[in-house]
Each structure stands twice: as structure tokens, then as C-alpha cells.
Amino acid sequence: MSEDFQRQVKAWGMTPSYAFVAQPETNGVIERLFRTFKEQVVHGRIFQTIDEVRDAVRAFVARYNTEWLVEKNGLVSPKAARERWMAANPKQAASCKPLSREPGWVHSHQNENCWGWSRGLTGDPEIC
């Protein structure tokens, strides 16, 4: 990673999460999520304002976190997996700091065991 990018990540209070050695499928998981995101939010749409873009992204994030059944989470939604993990790991869960109480936004990037999307510097969603 470039030094500029590393400094920006640190300024946002994030910790980079790298793919595990000899497990390239971790990269495939995020690439598949981005593909699905583009198919459902970006492709074939013409947005007139930035607020339209934000609304579409927020709707996708809320739907993803609450309705999608994710195989790596045991075929439960990211929200349900997060709640299950937090109940089973209260000490580690305490380090997951909420960024907002709005639906669709979950927590900061301070714990590698937290799932879902959060709000970045621009107010737009990011994976964490």
C-alpha cells in the first residue's frame, strides 16, 4: 500500500485488513460484494444528484445488513451474525464502537471481528 493511503487509513481510525496468506478466496469475497453492489446500485442507473447516489447506497447497505443470508455467516444476515458474535464475545464486542444509530451503519473499524458496513470520512459507506 502506498504511504499516502496508509496515512489516510490511519487518520480515519481504521486498521487495514489484509487477505490471509494462501487464502486468495478472501479477495474473491470482497470482489463479489463489489460486483453485486455495482449490479444493484450503479449499472443502468443515471443519478441526477449526489443525494440520489447516497440514498441508493444507503438502501443497499441497509438491505445487505438486514436481509442477505451470507454463507460465511452460517446463512444468516450480517446483522444477525454480528449480534450473535457480540452476545458470545462481550469483551471484544465492547471495542466495536457505533458510528451512528441510523439503520444501515454499524461500527468503526477497530475490531477485525466486526462485520458489515460503516460510514467513512465522506459519510458514504465503506466495508469494514
C-alpha positions in Angstrom: 0.0 0.0 0.0 1.2 3.5 -0.7 2.3 5.7 2.2 -0.4 8.2 1.4 -3.1 5.6 1.6 -1.7 4.2 4.8 -1.7 7.6 6.4 -5.3 8.3 5.3 -6.4 4.9 6.7 -4.8 5.8 10.0 -6.3 9.2 10.0 -9.8 7.6 9.6 -9.0 5.4 12.6 -9.1 2.3 10.5 -6.9 -0.8 10.6 -6.1 -2.4 7.3 -7.3 -6.0 6.9 -5.2 -8.0 4.6 -6.1 -11.2 2.8 -4.7 -14.2 4.6 -1.6 -15.9 3.1 -2.6 -18.9 0.9 -6.3 -18.0 1.1 -7.0 -15.9 -2.0 -10.7 -16.5 -1.7 -10.8 -13.7 0.9 -10.1 -11.3 -2.0 -12.8 -13.0 -4.1 -15.4 -12.4 -1.3 -15.0 -8.6 -1.5 -14.7 -8.6 -5.2 -18.0 -10.5 -5.4 -19.6 -8.0 -3.0 -18.4 -5.1 -5.1 -19.8 -6.8 -8.2 -23.2 -7.3 -6.6 -23.1 -3.7 -5.3 -22.4 -2.3 -8.8 -25.1 -4.5 -10.4 -27.7 -3.5 -7.9 -26.8 0.2 -7.3 -24.7 1.6 -10.2 -25.2 -0.2 -13.5 -28.1 1.0 -15.6 -28.9 4.0 -13.5 -28.4 7.7 -14.1 -28.3 9.7 -10.9 -29.2 13.3 -11.1 -27.8 14.4 -7.7 -25.3 13.1 -5.1 -28.2 12.7 -2.7 -29.8 10.2 -5.1 -26.5 8.2 -5.1 -26.3 8.3 -1.3 -29.9 7.2 -1.0 -29.3 4.2 -3.3 -26.2 3.2 -1.5 -27.9 3.5 1.9 -30.8 1.4 0.8 -28.4 -1.3 -0.5 -26.4 -1.2 2.7 -29.5 -1.5 4.9 -30.8 -4.4 2.8 -27.4 -6.1 2.8 -27.0 -5.9 6.6 -30.5 -7.0 7.5 -31.8 -9.2 4.7 -29.0 -11.0 2.9 -28.2 -14.5 4.0 -24.4 -14.8 3.8 -22.9 -18.3 3.6 -19.8 -17.4 5.6 -22.1 -16.2 8.4 -23.9 -19.5 8.6 -26.7 -18.4 6.2 -27.8 -15.5 8.5 -27.7 -11.8 7.8 -24.6 -9.7 8.7 -26.7 -8.0 11.4 -27.8 -11.4 12.9 -24.2 -12.7 12.7 -22.9 -9.5 14.4 -25.5 -9.8 17.1 -24.7 -13.5 17.7 -21.0 -12.8 17.8 -21.4 -9.8 20.1 -23.5 -11.9 22.5 -20.9 -14.6 22.6 -17.9 -12.3 22.8 -18.9 -9.3 25.1 -15.3 -8.2 25.8 -14.3 -8.0 22.2 -17.7 -6.6 21.3 -17.1 -3.6 23.5 -14.4 -2.4 21.1 -16.9 -2.2 18.3 -17.8 1.5 18.5 -21.1 2.6 16.8 -20.7 5.4 14.3 -24.4 6.1 14.0 -27.8 4.9 15.2 -29.1 5.1 11.7 -30.2 1.8 10.1 -27.5 0.5 7.7 -24.5 1.9 9.6 -22.8 -0.3 12.0 -19.5 0.4 13.7 -15.9 1.7 13.4 -13.0 -0.4 12.1 -11.4 -1.1 15.4 -12.1 -4.8 15.6 -11.3 -7.3 12.9 -14.2 -9.5 14.1 -16.9 -6.8 13.3 -18.9 -7.4 10.2 -20.8 -5.1 7.9 -20.6 -1.6 6.5 -19.8 1.7 8.2 -19.6 5.3 7.4 -16.3 6.7 6.1 -14.9 10.2 6.1 -17.3 11.4 3.3 -20.3 10.0 5.0 -20.6 7.3 2.4 -20.5 3.6 3.3 -17.3 1.5 3.4 -16.7 -2.1 4.1 -15.2 -2.9 7.5 
